[in-house]
Amino acid sequence: MQAWEIIVALYRMWSDGDYSVIAQLVAPSYVIHSDPGDEWEGKSLDHATYTERVRFSRNAFPDLKFELQDMVAGDDRVAVRWVARGTQYGDLPGLPATRRRLSFAGQTIYEFKDGLVAGHWQVIDRLGFVQQLQPTVKDARR
């Protein structure tokens, strides 16, 4: 598989929750080089921990779907601009379940080693994410 095909499959896995493909796509040691606000930032994840990370997101947003907007591939890197949409049915740290549907965007640069995704650098609109889950004045009146 080409690097871009692996990335498409990786996003499909995040969207569908088919954890059985993680070992086919992700290196045994996956490094989150930079992902401000992510509790796993700076850590190296084995397959079990990577699966835990995906489950964490999918437990909060069981209908989570990613849409790839742009992709640029180089020798050992693939850059992706994406949009994710989902409904918050599960709690997040400091953000109890709201049942609100939200949309948030990000850009991720993935690195490859030995034909597998071995890490990333990522920026997400976390402020917009949190603002969409905050109670509004209309909510307070109910």
C-alpha positions in Angstrom: 0.0 0.0 0.0 1.1 3.5 -0.7 1.5 5.9 2.2 -1.6 7.9 1.2 -3.6 4.7 1.0 -2.6 3.8 4.5 -3.7 7.2 5.8 -7.1 6.8 4.1 -7.4 3.4 5.8 -6.4 5.0 9.1 -9.1 7.6 8.9 -11.6 4.9 7.9 -10.7 3.0 11.0 -11.1 6.1 13.2 -14.5 6.7 11.5 -15.7 3.0 11.6 -14.1 1.8 14.8 -12.6 -1.3 13.2 -9.6 -1.7 15.7 -8.6 -5.0 14.1 -6.7 -3.1 11.4 -4.5 -1.1 13.7 -1.5 -3.5 13.6 -1.7 -3.4 9.7 -1.5 0.4 9.6 0.3 1.7 12.8 3.9 1.0 13.8 4.5 -0.9 17.1 5.8 2.3 18.6 3.7 5.4 17.5 5.0 8.8 18.7 2.8 11.8 19.2 5.4 14.4 18.6 3.1 17.4 19.0 -0.6 17.6 19.6 -1.3 20.5 22.0 -4.1 19.7 24.4 -4.0 15.9 23.8 -3.2 13.9 27.0 -1.0 11.6 24.9 1.2 14.4 23.5 4.9 13.5 23.7 4.2 9.9 24.4 5.0 6.7 22.5 2.0 4.4 22.1 2.0 0.7 21.5 -0.9 -0.9 19.7 -2.9 -1.4 22.8 -2.5 2.2 23.9 -3.2 3.5 20.4 -6.4 1.4 20.4 -7.3 3.0 23.8 -6.8 6.4 22.3 -9.2 5.7 19.4 -11.8 4.1 21.8 -11.6 7.2 24.1 -12.7 9.4 21.1 -15.3 7.0 19.8 -16.8 6.4 23.3 -17.4 10.2 23.6 -18.5 10.5 19.9 -19.8 7.0 18.7 -20.9 8.5 15.4 -17.5 10.2 14.8 -16.7 10.6 11.1 -13.7 12.1 9.4 -13.7 13.8 6.0 -10.3 14.3 4.4 -10.1 17.7 2.7 -6.5 17.7 1.4 -3.6 15.4 1.4 0.0 15.9 0.4 2.5 13.0 0.4 6.3 13.1 0.5 9.0 10.5 1.0 8.2 9.5 4.6 5.5 12.0 5.5 1.8 12.6 4.6 0.1 15.9 5.5 -3.7 15.9 5.9 -6.3 18.6 6.4 -9.5 17.1 7.8 -12.9 17.8 9.3 -14.5 15.6 11.9 -18.2 15.5 12.9 -19.9 13.7 15.7 -22.4 13.9 18.6 -21.1 13.9 22.1 -22.8 11.0 23.9 -20.0 10.3 26.3 -18.1 12.4 28.9 -14.8 14.0 28.3 -12.5 15.4 31.1 -14.3 18.6 32.2 -16.9 18.2 29.5 -19.9 16.1 30.5 -22.0 14.5 27.7 -24.1 17.2 25.9 -25.7 15.2 23.1 -24.6 18.1 20.9 -23.5 17.6 17.3 -20.2 19.3 16.5 -17.8 19.8 13.7 -14.1 20.5 14.2 -11.1 20.8 11.9 -7.4 19.9 12.1 -4.2 19.4 10.2 -2.0 16.4 10.8 1.5 15.5 9.5 2.1 11.8 9.7 5.5 10.1 9.6 6.2 6.7 8.2 8.7 4.0 9.2 9.0 0.6 7.5 5.7 1.2 5.6 3.6 2.0 8.7 2.4 5.2 10.4 4.9 5.9 13.1 3.8 9.2 14.6 2.2 12.6 14.0 2.3 16.3 14.6 -1.2 17.8 14.8 -3.1 21.0 15.3 -6.8 21.0 16.1 -9.2 23.8 16.7 -9.7 22.9 20.3 -11.2 26.3 21.3 -13.9 25.9 18.7 -14.4 22.3 19.8 -15.0 23.3 23.4 -17.1 26.3 22.5 -19.5 24.0 20.6 -20.0 21.9 23.8 -20.5 24.8 26.2 -24.0 25.6 27.5 -25.6 28.6 25.8 -27.9 31.2 27.3 -30.8 29.4 25.6 -29.8 26.1 27.4 -29.8 27.9 30.8 -33.4 29.0 30.3 -34.6 25.4 30.0 
